Amino acid sequence: MESPTRHPAVPDTPPSPAPLLDGWETWLARFSAMASEATRNAPIACKAGCSLCCSLRVDAWAQEVFTIVRHILRFWPQDRIEQLRVRLQSHSSRVLSLSVLQHATTNIPCPLLEDGRCSVYSVRPQSCRRLHATDVSACKYVFEHPGDLDAPGSIHGPSYELLSRAMADTQNALQEIGYDPTIYELGSALHEALSHPDAWSRWTNQEHAFLFASRTPTP
Ligand code: SF4
């Protein structure tokens, strides 16, 4: 059985809002249940082992990044964490040299992929849970032609819209109680969270959590 690891980046003791991260994990399970319901009778082509959409730019909020960090620090052995740190360093260097549009039109594999599978599947962000494709050949086309902004794609529209509204409502509720509403790029934010424990302090103090991570402008 994996043993929990304590790390100053995400303390479990008061006054940390660890209960907020517990609540977030509960929300993620509900979000996935909502996604299942919204796609129940749809011809969804997504299958276990397919990671074609894991080279897209991933947006995440701070609480999602810290939930992943907490999961990793609790359950991963040190050598696996060190391997992830190396991938995150390389990912961040690459992403931080690109504009948001350049990143969005370049295939850069998520540093959380291990052997083609998500290594944090149970705590992956909402933006990953929101995507459901109806035609794998369209996913392949987008993967092979990331710069083609006119590619039709095959995202299941009704579930995407429903889940996007749920994401916005949830984030508005967190913003109303003072938490960072910035949209960060997952890999560079995760790298900062694991390298700079101050990020956690800033978030708990209701400031912008990440100073160096790539940010996605809000519409
Ligand atoms: S967090 Fe997991 S599901 Fe999301 S892009 Fe990364 S590997 Fe894929």
Residues whose N, C-alpha, C, O or C-beta is under 5 A from the ligand:
A	BS01	SF4	C53 C54 V58 C110 L112 L113 C118 S119 R124 C128
